[in-house]
Amino acid sequence: MTKEEVIKEYRVREILDAARRVMARYGMQGTTVDRVAEEAKVAKGTIYLYFDTKDELVNAAVIEGLREMAAEVLASDDPSKPPLERIRRLILAQFRIQSSNQDFLKTLIIGNSLDIELESQPGREFMRVYAGHLDFVASVLQDAIDHGAIRRIDPQFAAFMLGEMLTGSLRRRLLKLASSPLESDAEAVVELFLKGIATIPCD
């Protein structure tokens, strides 16, 4: 990688980080190139060297943010742990990572204003990141199935539903419907995902 490429990569990362902070503060609609430039401490024209429009900037910031969170989840995994403990640790890690990025995620989860056409280049990149994360979670669940630790179920479906449980729990906190400690919410999701709600096995 040349010196110019290193500088470009560093500058783009700074801009995308600034964009996510602005999104967290002002929401999607309130995010402007001017505000991102001010936050990143660069000239407005510098941003246009790398992004043609505000939408391109916002989409890139969202996708990169999700990519970084997915990478954190992957890095937290320890395949040497017993299957159920591995799942528990995976859930707790995702909960912690989502919660530590809740200001950024709030505008996506509550505002629901992300508008990426799935057939567009950003849409395809978004789906690559999301599908890659689901594949990883599904592989952890498949390992547990193979070891007889959990019942046979479509691991992709279970991975998706686990993601919805985590997002729903975070949404509950963002809407101030919960004031319980973060750790207790995380453990409740672990318990619900692994054991369900029935007191006796369902026929």
Backbone as a chain_set.jsonl record, in Angstrom:
{"seq": "MTKEEVIKEYRVREILDAARRVMARYGMQGTTVDRVAEEAKVAKGTIYLYFDTKDELVNAAVIEGLREMAAEVLASDDPSKPPLERIRRLILAQFRIQSSNQDFLKTLIIGNSLDIELESQPGREFMRVYAGHLDFVASVLQDAIDHGAIRRIDPQFAAFMLGEMLTGSLRRRLLKLASSPLESDAEAVVELFLKGIATIPCD", "coords": {"N": [[0.851, -1.194, 0.0], [0.607, 2.17, -0.9], [1.945, 5.342, 0.312], [0.112, 7.371, -0.211], [-2.258, 5.922, -0.456], [-2.534, 4.928, 2.122], [-2.908, 7.303, 3.549], [-5.304, 8.153, 2.369], [-7.043, 6.062, 3.16], [-6.991, 6.376, 5.94], [-8.037, 8.98, 6.16], [-10.612, 8.656, 5.054], [-11.691, 6.858, 6.894], [-11.734, 8.482, 9.188], [-13.624, 10.39, 8.365], [-15.931, 8.788, 8.041], [-16.283, 7.866, 10.65], [-16.829, 10.306, 11.888], [-19.191, 10.927, 10.567], [-20.937, 8.978, 11.595], [-21.057, 9.783, 14.248], [-22.329, 12.236, 13.958], [-24.753, 11.375, 12.857], [-25.737, 9.973, 15.059], [-26.195, 12.072, 16.762], [-27.9, 13.892, 15.411], [-29.68, 12.432, 13.853], [-30.773, 10.783, 10.794], [-31.987, 12.581, 8.944], [-31.102, 14.993, 9.885], [-28.441, 14.92, 9.425], [-25.83, 16.392, 7.735], [-23.563, 17.283, 5.078], [-22.042, 19.48, 5.754], [-22.129, 19.441, 8.589], [-20.866, 16.998, 9.077], [-18.335, 17.539, 8.01], [-17.504, 19.557, 9.75], [-17.444, 18.113, 12.157], [-15.488, 16.224, 11.551], [-13.403, 17.861, 11.247], [-12.463, 18.809, 8.778], [-12.28, 20.329, 5.507], [-15.293, 21.045, 3.709], [-15.106, 20.452, 1.021], [-13.217, 18.423, 1.034], [-14.567, 16.15, 1.833], [-16.143, 15.718, -0.41], [-14.245, 14.804, -2.115], [-14.151, 12.13, -1.714], [-16.758, 11.186, -1.49], [-19.647, 11.414, -3.427], [-22.215, 12.341, -2.87], [-24.448, 13.237, -0.133], [-26.063, 11.047, 0.565], [-24.512, 8.896, -0.331], [-22.36, 9.112, 1.393], [-23.616, 8.742, 3.927], [-24.674, 6.129, 3.618], [-22.289, 4.678, 3.31], [-21.121, 5.163, 5.798], [-22.909, 3.876, 7.542], [-22.766, 1.186, 6.653], [-20.036, 0.634, 7.071], [-19.931, 0.98, 9.834], [-21.578, -1.144, 10.709], [-20.075, -3.24, 9.709], [-17.772, -3.05, 11.289], [-18.83, -3.627, 13.822], [-19.693, -6.262, 13.416], [-17.232, -7.469, 13.011], [-16.136, -7.168, 15.547], [-17.788, -8.875, 17.023], [-17.112, -11.334, 15.859], [-14.416, -11.468, 16.609], [-14.701, -11.837, 19.311], [-15.364, -14.448, 19.709], [-14.835, -17.765, 20.956], [-13.945, -20.687, 19.966], [-13.102, -22.89, 21.441], [-14.614, -23.178, 23.674], [-17.29, -24.931, 25.449], [-20.27, -25.839, 23.582], [-22.826, -24.596, 24.464], [-21.915, -22.649, 26.25], [-20.377, -21.206, 24.501], [-22.362, -20.123, 22.826], [-23.73, -18.589, 24.717], [-21.712, -16.719, 25.422], [-21.413, -15.507, 22.959], [-23.912, -14.236, 22.613], [-23.855, -12.448, 24.796], [-21.645, -10.901, 24.047], [-22.562, -9.725, 21.651], [-24.67, -8.245, 22.682], [-23.303, -6.457, 24.37], [-21.717, -5.097, 22.469], [-23.635, -3.982, 20.736], [-24.915, -2.315, 22.594], [-22.848, -0.564, 23.304], [-22.677, 0.856, 21.025], [-25.005, 2.24, 20.858], [-25.91, 4.879, 20.452], [-25.345, 5.411, 17.774], [-26.807, 3.291, 16.622], [-29.358, 3.943, 17.376], [-30.567, 5.792, 15.638], [-31.008, 4.167, 13.482], [-32.557, 2.043, 14.468], [-34.702, 3.197, 15.921], [-35.384, 5.531, 14.481], [-35.648, 4.402, 11.953], [-34.931, 5.174, 9.35], [-33.179, 4.507, 7.374], [-32.511, 4.193, 4.036], [-31.832, 2.162, 1.786], [-31.593, 0.892, -1.367], [-31.953, -2.446, -2.114], [-31.029, -3.573, -4.458], [-29.116, -1.872, -5.303], [-25.627, -0.794, -5.416], [-24.694, -0.027, -2.771], [-26.711, -1.336, -1.354], [-26.303, -4.032, -1.956], [-23.79, -4.34, -0.792], [-24.424, -3.839, 1.882], [-26.055, -6.077, 2.362], [-24.169, -8.093, 2.023], [-22.493, -7.705, 4.239], [-24.35, -8.062, 6.327], [-25.346, -10.668, 5.783], [-22.987, -12.1, 6.016], [-22.462, -11.85, 8.749], [-24.723, -13.189, 9.792], [-24.196, -15.749, 8.78], [-21.93, -16.422, 10.253], [-22.945, -16.484, 12.933], [-24.84, -18.495, 12.551], [-23.119, -20.618, 12.036], [-21.984, -21.058, 14.523], [-24.234, -21.904, 15.918], [-24.831, -24.19, 14.431], [-22.668, -25.789, 15.089], [-23.269, -26.282, 17.755], [-25.587, -27.781, 17.386], [-24.533, -30.0, 16.069], [-23.063, -31.11, 18.14], [-25.046, -31.97, 19.774], [-26.046, -30.227, 21.662], [-28.067, -28.383, 21.365], [-31.416, -28.524, 20.027], [-32.3, -29.849, 16.747], [-32.555, -27.43, 14.329], [-33.204, -24.989, 11.821], [-30.272, -23.387, 11.331], [-29.742, -20.884, 10.185], [-32.202, -19.576, 10.286], [-32.543, -19.526, 13.087], [-30.357, -17.942, 13.773], [-31.076, -15.515, 12.61], [-33.419, -14.919, 14.07], [-32.361, -14.699, 16.627], [-30.837, -12.399, 16.299], [-32.93, -10.567, 15.951], [-34.092, -10.676, 18.483], [-32.044, -9.565, 20.031], [-31.884, -6.983, 18.909], [-34.477, -6.128, 19.454], [-34.42, -6.075, 22.247], [-32.553, -4.047, 22.668], [-33.955, -1.932, 21.467], [-36.071, -1.719, 23.237], [-34.75, -0.686, 25.469], [-33.834, 1.735, 24.41], [-36.227, 3.048, 23.994], [-36.813, 3.573, 26.527], [-38.28, 1.751, 28.011], [-37.298, -0.004, 29.725], [-35.404, -0.26, 32.685], [-33.665, -1.841, 33.857], [-30.491, -3.307, 34.851], [-27.908, -3.514, 32.399], [-26.559, -5.972, 32.199], [-28.385, -7.789, 33.294], [-30.462, -7.718, 31.452], [-29.128, -8.77, 29.253], [-28.546, -11.377, 30.162], [-31.144, -12.282, 30.42], [-31.957, -12.441, 27.752], [-30.231, -14.445, 26.885], [-31.227, -16.582, 28.43], [-33.891, -16.732, 27.475], [-33.505, -17.27, 24.754], [-32.097, -19.711, 24.789], [-33.708, -21.396, 26.364], [-36.405, -20.853, 26.022], [-39.904, -20.159, 26.801], [-41.698, -21.924, 27.879], [-42.858, -23.951, 30.617], [-42.931, -26.636, 30.639], [-41.961, -29.208, 28.308], [-43.122, -28.631, 24.982], [-45.65, -30.357, 23.112]], "CA": [[0.0, 0.0, 0.0], [1.422, 3.376, -0.988], [1.703, 6.36, 1.338], [-1.125, 8.079, -0.574], [-3.383, 5.04, -0.15], [-2.654, 4.893, 3.587], [-3.495, 8.588, 3.947], [-6.707, 8.144, 1.934], [-7.791, 5.143, 4.019], [-7.103, 7.022, 7.252], [-8.947, 10.129, 6.04], [-11.969, 8.149, 4.844], [-12.158, 6.305, 8.179], [-12.06, 9.629, 10.047], [-14.871, 10.985, 7.877], [-17.033, 7.879, 8.334], [-16.487, 7.92, 12.106], [-17.493, 11.586, 12.164], [-20.563, 10.834, 10.049], [-21.742, 8.196, 12.543], [-21.299, 10.627, 15.434], [-23.344, 13.226, 13.559], [-26.019, 10.649, 12.748], [-26.193, 9.679, 16.419], [-26.601, 13.327, 17.402], [-28.946, 14.622, 14.685], [-30.527, 11.555, 13.054], [-30.467, 10.746, 9.358], [-32.421, 13.801, 8.259], [-30.306, 16.126, 10.348], [-27.034, 14.752, 9.032], [-25.472, 17.144, 6.539], [-22.14, 17.26, 4.758], [-21.428, 20.561, 6.545], [-21.96, 18.979, 9.967], [-19.838, 15.944, 9.081], [-17.043, 18.203, 7.797], [-17.153, 20.235, 11.003], [-17.119, 17.075, 13.137], [-14.236, 15.583, 11.147], [-12.385, 18.915, 11.186], [-11.925, 18.911, 7.421], [-13.068, 21.204, 4.637], [-16.413, 20.367, 3.056], [-14.621, 19.935, -0.256], [-12.465, 17.189, 1.261], [-15.525, 15.047, 1.85], [-16.57, 15.464, -1.785], [-13.188, 14.077, -2.821], [-14.363, 10.705, -1.497], [-18.18, 10.844, -1.579], [-20.3, 12.344, -4.363], [-23.447, 12.883, -2.295], [-24.697, 12.945, 1.285], [-26.575, 9.678, 0.675], [-23.382, 7.982, -0.476], [-21.603, 9.227, 2.645], [-24.392, 8.119, 5.003], [-24.709, 4.687, 3.383], [-20.953, 4.139, 3.596], [-20.906, 5.233, 7.248], [-23.724, 2.825, 8.147], [-22.22, -0.124, 6.295], [-18.756, 0.461, 7.754], [-20.237, 0.801, 11.252], [-22.066, -2.503, 10.901], [-18.943, -4.132, 9.452], [-16.896, -3.016, 12.46], [-19.483, -4.344, 14.913], [-19.646, -7.69, 13.074], [-15.849, -7.909, 13.233], [-15.962, -7.27, 17.005], [-18.464, -10.106, 17.45], [-16.276, -12.444, 15.395], [-13.198, -11.496, 17.423], [-15.029, -12.239, 20.686], [-15.697, -15.875, 19.749], [-13.824, -18.71, 21.412], [-14.433, -22.02, 19.578], [-12.69, -23.94, 22.376], [-15.595, -23.276, 24.762], [-18.398, -25.852, 25.199], [-21.241, -25.198, 22.685], [-23.784, -23.688, 25.1], [-21.167, -21.507, 26.778], [-19.981, -20.411, 23.327], [-23.542, -19.358, 22.423], [-23.96, -17.587, 25.761], [-20.708, -15.673, 25.268], [-21.718, -14.81, 21.711], [-25.049, -13.356, 22.88], [-23.4, -11.375, 25.678], [-20.764, -10.024, 23.266], [-23.395, -8.926, 20.745], [-25.415, -7.295, 23.513], [-22.364, -5.425, 24.793], [-21.288, -4.313, 21.298], [-24.774, -3.152, 20.326], [-25.158, -1.282, 23.601], [-21.785, 0.442, 23.252], [-22.886, 1.638, 19.799], [-26.436, 2.503, 20.813], [-26.216, 6.195, 19.904], [-25.347, 5.236, 16.328], [-27.881, 2.386, 16.23], [-30.659, 4.529, 17.705], [-31.172, 6.403, 14.457], [-31.425, 3.088, 12.59], [-33.577, 1.211, 15.099], [-35.873, 3.998, 16.282], [-35.752, 6.39, 13.361], [-36.023, 3.561, 10.827], [-34.877, 6.051, 8.19], [-32.17, 4.061, 6.42], [-33.198, 3.9, 2.782], [-30.882, 1.608, 0.837], [-32.186, -0.036, -2.322], [-31.187, -3.68, -2.023], [-30.411, -3.883, -5.748], [-28.056, -0.907, -5.578], [-24.317, -1.229, -4.925], [-24.691, 0.009, -1.294], [-27.618, -2.359, -0.854], [-25.634, -5.33, -2.059], [-22.722, -4.355, 0.204], [-25.111, -3.981, 3.168], [-26.487, -7.464, 2.496], [-22.975, -8.921, 2.189], [-22.074, -7.58, 5.641], [-25.375, -8.658, 7.181], [-25.378, -12.104, 5.538], [-21.762, -12.662, 6.578], [-22.66, -11.947, 10.198], [-25.679, -14.276, 10.034], [-23.51, -17.013, 8.5], [-21.061, -16.725, 11.392], [-23.783, -16.894, 14.068], [-25.419, -19.793, 12.19], [-22.081, -21.651, 12.163], [-21.861, -21.347, 15.954], [-25.418, -22.696, 16.278], [-24.694, -25.5, 13.792], [-21.713, -26.548, 15.906], [-24.009, -26.746, 18.937], [-26.475, -28.85, 16.913], [-23.694, -31.176, 15.784], [-22.639, -31.682, 19.426], [-26.225, -32.377, 20.523], [-26.296, -29.29, 22.764], [-29.379, -27.777, 21.088], [-32.18, -29.364, 19.111], [-32.108, -29.566, 15.331], [-33.345, -26.306, 13.836], [-32.492, -24.287, 10.752], [-29.389, -22.444, 12.037], [-29.871, -19.538, 9.619], [-33.422, -19.012, 10.869], [-32.284, -19.255, 14.501], [-29.424, -16.808, 13.846], [-31.851, -14.308, 12.307], [-34.32, -14.638, 15.18], [-31.538, -14.226, 17.733], [-30.546, -10.999, 15.996], [-34.133, -9.78, 16.222], [-34.229, -10.595, 19.937], [-31.062, -8.595, 20.518], [-32.304, -5.654, 18.476], [-35.686, -5.791, 20.206], [-34.03, -5.728, 23.615], [-31.944, -2.717, 22.615], [-35.026, -0.973, 21.186], [-36.801, -1.558, 24.51], [-33.972, 0.218, 26.308], [-33.799, 3.05, 23.773], [-37.541, 3.652, 24.209], [-36.919, 3.764, 27.977], [-39.264, 0.826, 28.561], [-36.574, -0.843, 30.679], [-34.382, 0.433, 33.47], [-32.872, -2.89, 34.499], [-29.085, -3.264, 34.461], [-27.588, -4.08, 31.096], [-26.177, -7.374, 32.338], [-29.566, -8.612, 33.542], [-31.153, -7.831, 30.168], [-28.355, -9.686, 28.415], [-28.753, -12.734, 30.666], [-32.528, -12.655, 30.12], [-31.987, -12.842, 26.347], [-29.583, -15.757, 26.851], [-32.175, -17.548, 28.996], [-35.042, -16.864, 26.591], [-33.096, -17.904, 23.499], [-31.684, -21.096, 24.996], [-34.682, -22.236, 27.073], [-37.795, -20.544, 25.676], [-40.741, -19.673, 27.907], [-42.57, -22.977, 28.397], [-42.388, -24.61, 31.846], [-42.791, -28.051, 30.292], [-41.771, -29.359, 26.856], [-44.333, -28.584, 24.164], [-45.836, -31.531, 22.254]], "C": [[0.889, 1.248, 0.0], [1.07, 4.347, 0.133], [0.39, 7.084, 1.073], [-2.35, 7.239, -0.228], [-3.615, 4.946, 1.357], [-3.336, 6.166, 4.082], [-4.98, 8.624, 3.58], [-7.55, 7.261, 2.845], [-8.018, 5.757, 5.397], [-8.115, 8.165, 7.208], [-10.392, 9.68, 5.867], [-12.526, 7.592, 6.15], [-12.535, 7.427, 9.143], [-13.392, 10.244, 9.657], [-16.062, 10.101, 8.23], [-17.328, 7.834, 9.83], [-17.232, 9.197, 12.488], [-18.945, 11.546, 11.71], [-21.45, 10.06, 11.012], [-22.019, 8.993, 13.815], [-22.366, 11.67, 15.143], [-24.705, 12.562, 13.45], [-26.596, 10.357, 14.126], [-26.77, 10.918, 17.082], [-27.841, 13.928, 16.747], [-29.919, 13.736, 13.91], [-30.148, 11.638, 11.59], [-30.779, 12.071, 8.678], [-31.566, 14.999, 8.654], [-28.825, 16.032, 10.016], [-26.784, 15.488, 7.726], [-23.966, 17.028, 6.305], [-21.404, 18.327, 5.566], [-21.151, 20.095, 7.977], [-20.886, 17.895, 10.063], [-18.46, 16.563, 8.903], [-16.576, 18.893, 9.074], [-16.718, 19.219, 12.061], [-15.769, 16.424, 12.842], [-13.07, 16.565, 11.099], [-11.654, 18.919, 9.84], [-12.8, 19.877, 6.639], [-14.179, 20.386, 3.974], [-15.97, 19.736, 1.739], [-13.851, 18.641, -0.112], [-13.395, 15.982, 1.25], [-15.952, 14.698, 0.433], [-15.459, 14.846, -2.636], [-13.445, 12.572, -2.767], [-15.812, 10.266, -1.67], [-18.895, 11.885, -2.427], [-21.508, 13.036, -3.755], [-23.526, 12.564, -0.805], [-25.177, 11.511, 1.451], [-25.45, 8.659, 0.573], [-22.547, 7.961, 0.802], [-22.317, 8.491, 3.773], [-24.418, 6.599, 4.843], [-23.369, 4.035, 3.717], [-20.686, 4.116, 5.094], [-21.675, 4.121, 7.954], [-23.105, 1.459, 7.897], [-20.904, -0.376, 7.019], [-18.956, 0.263, 9.259], [-20.703, -0.61, 11.551], [-20.944, -3.52, 10.688], [-18.009, -4.197, 10.671], [-17.507, -3.77, 13.634], [-19.46, -5.849, 14.667], [-18.25, -8.249, 13.326], [-15.569, -8.06, 14.729], [-16.597, -8.551, 17.537], [-17.612, -11.316, 17.081], [-15.032, -12.591, 16.272], [-13.466, -11.974, 18.846], [-15.244, -13.742, 20.826], [-14.514, -16.72, 20.224], [-14.327, -20.123, 21.126], [-14.05, -23.139, 20.537], [-13.697, -24.125, 23.517], [-16.66, -24.326, 24.428], [-19.507, -25.128, 24.422], [-22.204, -24.21, 23.339], [-23.092, -22.463, 25.69], [-20.728, -20.595, 25.635], [-21.154, -19.55, 22.851], [-23.812, -18.242, 23.427], [-22.989, -16.423, 25.614], [-20.954, -14.847, 24.011], [-22.86, -13.812, 21.92], [-24.611, -12.171, 23.739], [-22.506, -10.388, 24.924], [-21.569, -9.142, 22.333], [-24.172, -7.866, 21.521], [-24.517, -6.128, 23.911], [-21.978, -4.508, 23.621], [-22.421, -3.43, 20.801], [-24.994, -2.014, 21.309], [-24.099, -0.193, 23.566], [-21.871, 1.294, 21.986], [-24.325, 2.134, 19.706], [-26.784, 3.883, 20.268], [-26.281, 6.146, 18.38], [-26.541, 4.387, 15.89], [-29.267, 2.984, 16.458], [-31.341, 5.105, 16.473], [-31.628, 5.362, 13.445], [-32.614, 2.326, 13.151], [-34.859, 1.985, 15.384], [-36.337, 4.845, 15.103], [-36.22, 5.626, 12.145], [-35.964, 4.334, 9.508], [-33.777, 5.682, 7.197], [-32.881, 3.612, 5.156], [-32.163, 3.448, 1.755], [-31.615, 0.627, -0.07], [-31.337, -1.301, -2.365], [-30.5, -4.051, -3.335], [-29.304, -2.902, -6.115], [-26.722, -1.449, -5.052], [-24.236, -1.145, -3.397], [-25.583, -1.069, -0.687], [-27.0, -3.741, -0.881], [-24.516, -5.446, -1.024], [-23.297, -4.517, 1.609], [-25.493, -5.44, 3.396], [-25.3, -8.408, 2.652], [-22.51, -8.904, 3.651], [-23.06, -8.306, 6.549], [-25.395, -10.178, 7.028], [-24.13, -12.777, 6.108], [-21.863, -12.832, 8.086], [-23.615, -13.085, 10.531], [-25.019, -15.632, 9.822], [-22.617, -17.414, 9.678], [-21.884, -17.217, 12.583], [-24.382, -18.273, 13.792], [-24.387, -20.905, 12.333], [-21.868, -22.034, 13.627], [-23.034, -22.222, 16.404], [-25.337, -24.088, 15.657], [-23.727, -26.38, 14.574], [-22.406, -27.098, 17.145], [-24.97, -27.874, 18.57], [-25.677, -30.139, 16.718], [-23.23, -31.867, 17.067], [-23.83, -32.108, 20.294], [-26.582, -31.453, 21.669], [-27.622, -28.558, 22.598], [-30.092, -28.651, 20.06], [-31.934, -28.959, 17.66], [-33.098, -28.493, 14.872], [-32.535, -25.648, 12.73], [-31.596, -23.232, 11.4], [-29.453, -21.024, 11.484], [-31.101, -18.836, 10.182], [-33.19, -18.628, 12.331], [-31.355, -18.057, 14.665], [-30.165, -15.5, 13.59], [-32.732, -13.93, 13.492], [-33.547, -14.168, 16.411], [-31.189, -12.754, 17.524], [-31.727, -10.097, 16.281], [-34.382, -9.635, 17.722], [-33.277, -9.547, 20.509], [-31.462, -7.173, 20.158], [-33.543, -5.197, 19.239], [-35.374, -5.389, 21.631], [-33.393, -4.348, 23.665], [-32.999, -1.644, 22.348], [-35.816, -0.684, 22.454], [-36.075, -0.589, 25.426], [-33.965, 1.635, 25.73], [-35.115, 3.803, 23.951], [-37.824, 3.894, 25.699], [-38.068, 2.955, 28.576], [-38.612, -0.111, 29.569], [-35.533, -0.006, 31.402], [-33.494, -0.567, 34.204], [-31.417, -2.784, 34.047], [-28.855, -3.992, 33.141], [-27.312, -5.579, 31.187], [-27.395, -8.273, 32.549], [-30.396, -8.775, 32.276], [-30.445, -8.839, 29.271], [-28.577, -11.134, 28.855], [-30.183, -13.21, 30.386], [-32.667, -13.098, 28.669], [-31.34, -14.216, 26.189], [-30.569, -16.834, 27.299], [-33.337, -17.803, 28.045], [-34.666, -17.597, 25.307], [-32.798, -19.383, 23.709], [-32.784, -21.99, 25.577], [-36.132, -21.978, 26.682], [-38.564, -20.073, 26.893], [-41.642, -20.755, 28.502], [-41.967, -23.594, 29.67], [-42.23, -26.105, 31.642], [-42.584, -28.153, 28.793], [-43.095, -29.345, 26.122], [-44.42, -29.854, 23.296], [-45.716, -31.124, 20.787]], "O": [[1.812, 1.361, 0.807], [0.05, 4.204, 0.808], [-0.36, 7.381, 2.002], [-3.361, 7.768, 0.235], [-4.758, 4.892, 1.813], [-4.229, 6.114, 4.928], [-5.812, 9.067, 4.372], [-8.641, 7.653, 3.259], [-9.113, 5.665, 5.951], [-8.946, 8.303, 8.106], [-11.298, 10.259, 6.467], [-13.69, 7.821, 6.482], [-13.547, 7.333, 9.838], [-14.2, 10.582, 10.521], [-17.095, 10.605, 8.67], [-18.489, 7.77, 10.234], [-18.15, 9.171, 13.307], [-19.827, 12.069, 12.39], [-22.6, 10.442, 11.229], [-23.101, 8.886, 14.393], [-23.211, 11.953, 15.991], [-25.705, 13.121, 13.899], [-27.803, 10.478, 14.338], [-27.715, 10.831, 17.866], [-28.734, 14.417, 17.439], [-30.895, 14.245, 13.358], [-29.314, 12.451, 11.192], [-29.961, 12.616, 7.938], [-31.338, 15.904, 7.852], [-28.055, 16.951, 10.293], [-27.454, 15.232, 6.726], [-23.203, 16.716, 7.218], [-20.277, 18.108, 6.01], [-20.067, 20.327, 8.511], [-20.096, 17.872, 11.007], [-17.512, 16.158, 9.575], [-15.401, 18.822, 9.435], [-15.739, 19.44, 12.774], [-15.005, 16.111, 13.755], [-11.914, 16.176, 10.935], [-10.429, 19.016, 9.766], [-13.914, 20.203, 7.05], [-14.021, 19.193, 3.715], [-16.397, 18.637, 1.386], [-13.828, 17.833, -1.041], [-13.051, 14.925, 0.721], [-16.108, 13.522, 0.101], [-15.712, 14.41, -3.759], [-13.019, 11.828, -3.65], [-16.073, 9.099, -1.964], [-18.772, 13.086, -2.187], [-21.799, 14.186, -4.084], [-22.776, 11.736, -0.288], [-24.75, 10.823, 2.377], [-25.435, 7.67, 1.307], [-22.086, 6.903, 1.233], [-21.7, 7.708, 4.495], [-24.212, 5.865, 5.809], [-23.324, 2.97, 4.333], [-20.096, 3.166, 5.608], [-21.147, 3.489, 8.869], [-22.938, 0.667, 8.824], [-20.676, -1.474, 7.526], [-18.245, -0.522, 9.886], [-20.275, -1.211, 12.537], [-20.866, -4.528, 11.389], [-17.522, -5.268, 11.033], [-16.803, -4.471, 14.361], [-19.234, -6.627, 15.594], [-18.105, -9.376, 13.801], [-14.848, -8.971, 15.136], [-16.026, -9.229, 18.391], [-17.416, -12.216, 17.898], [-14.644, -13.703, 16.631], [-12.556, -12.464, 19.515], [-15.3, -14.257, 21.943], [-13.356, -16.424, 19.929], [-15.051, -20.7, 21.938], [-14.613, -24.231, 20.46], [-13.637, -25.117, 24.243], [-16.911, -24.59, 23.252], [-19.672, -23.919, 24.586], [-22.386, -23.104, 22.832], [-23.632, -21.358, 25.632], [-20.707, -19.372, 25.776], [-20.967, -18.381, 22.512], [-24.086, -17.103, 23.05], [-23.399, -15.264, 25.675], [-20.731, -13.636, 24.0], [-22.784, -12.674, 21.457], [-24.954, -11.026, 23.445], [-22.596, -9.179, 25.138], [-21.301, -7.945, 22.225], [-24.311, -6.73, 21.069], [-24.907, -4.965, 23.808], [-21.923, -3.288, 23.774], [-22.203, -2.262, 20.48], [-25.233, -0.876, 20.905], [-24.411, 0.979, 23.773], [-21.214, 2.33, 21.887], [-24.817, 2.418, 18.614], [-27.851, 4.052, 19.676], [-27.157, 6.757, 17.767], [-27.212, 4.713, 14.911], [-30.236, 2.581, 15.814], [-32.544, 4.932, 16.282], [-32.524, 5.623, 12.642], [-33.556, 1.999, 12.43], [-35.961, 1.499, 15.127], [-37.521, 4.876, 14.768], [-37.067, 6.101, 11.389], [-36.834, 4.176, 8.651], [-33.477, 6.452, 6.284], [-33.755, 2.746, 5.203], [-31.677, 4.248, 0.955], [-32.19, -0.354, 0.402], [-30.135, -1.235, -2.625], [-29.498, -4.766, -3.328], [-28.627, -3.081, -7.128], [-26.694, -2.445, -4.328], [-23.757, -2.088, -2.768], [-25.262, -1.643, 0.353], [-27.155, -4.524, 0.056], [-24.311, -6.512, -0.444], [-22.737, -5.239, 2.434], [-25.285, -5.98, 4.482], [-25.409, -9.422, 3.342], [-22.18, -9.942, 4.224], [-22.661, -9.069, 7.43], [-25.454, -10.901, 8.023], [-24.204, -13.893, 6.624], [-21.407, -13.834, 8.637], [-23.355, -13.864, 11.448], [-25.253, -16.564, 10.592], [-22.552, -18.584, 10.054], [-21.562, -18.245, 13.178], [-24.431, -19.122, 14.682], [-24.738, -22.023, 12.712], [-21.603, -23.195, 13.937], [-22.852, -23.165, 17.174], [-25.733, -25.067, 16.29], [-23.948, -27.584, 14.705], [-22.167, -28.238, 17.543], [-25.152, -28.813, 19.344], [-26.091, -31.217, 17.144], [-23.027, -33.081, 17.075], [-23.642, -32.557, 21.424], [-27.339, -31.839, 22.56], [-28.234, -28.155, 23.587], [-29.464, -29.412, 19.324], [-31.429, -27.872, 17.38], [-34.312, -28.641, 15.013], [-31.308, -25.747, 12.713], [-32.109, -22.268, 11.968], [-29.244, -20.062, 12.224], [-31.053, -17.652, 10.515], [-33.586, -17.547, 12.767], [-31.533, -17.249, 15.577], [-29.921, -14.499, 14.263], [-32.79, -12.763, 13.879], [-34.037, -13.322, 17.158], [-31.241, -11.959, 18.462], [-31.56, -8.99, 16.793], [-34.835, -8.585, 18.177], [-33.658, -8.746, 21.363], [-31.391, -6.268, 20.989], [-33.652, -4.033, 19.624], [-35.989, -4.468, 22.17], [-33.652, -3.569, 24.583], [-32.946, -0.565, 22.937], [-36.188, 0.46, 22.715], [-36.705, 0.237, 26.086], [-34.075, 2.615, 26.468], [-35.131, 5.03, 24.047], [-38.903, 4.347, 26.082], [-38.738, 3.394, 29.51], [-39.294, -0.922, 30.197], [-34.87, 0.843, 30.806], [-32.685, -0.197, 35.054], [-31.137, -2.236, 32.981], [-29.537, -4.966, 32.825], [-27.776, -6.356, 30.352], [-27.434, -9.393, 32.04], [-30.972, -9.837, 32.043], [-31.086, -9.657, 28.612], [-28.774, -12.016, 28.019], [-30.409, -14.396, 30.145], [-33.415, -14.032, 28.38], [-31.842, -15.058, 25.444], [-30.728, -17.861, 26.64], [-33.728, -18.95, 27.829], [-35.419, -18.446, 24.829], [-33.2, -20.218, 22.898], [-32.803, -23.194, 25.324], [-37.003, -22.797, 26.978], [-37.979, -19.645, 27.888], [-42.284, -20.524, 29.527], [-40.751, -23.74, 29.793], [-41.494, -26.767, 32.373], [-42.999, -27.252, 28.064], [-44.07, -29.956, 26.561], [-43.407, -30.358, 22.812], [-45.842, -31.969, 19.9]]}, "num_chains": 1, "name": "protein.A"}
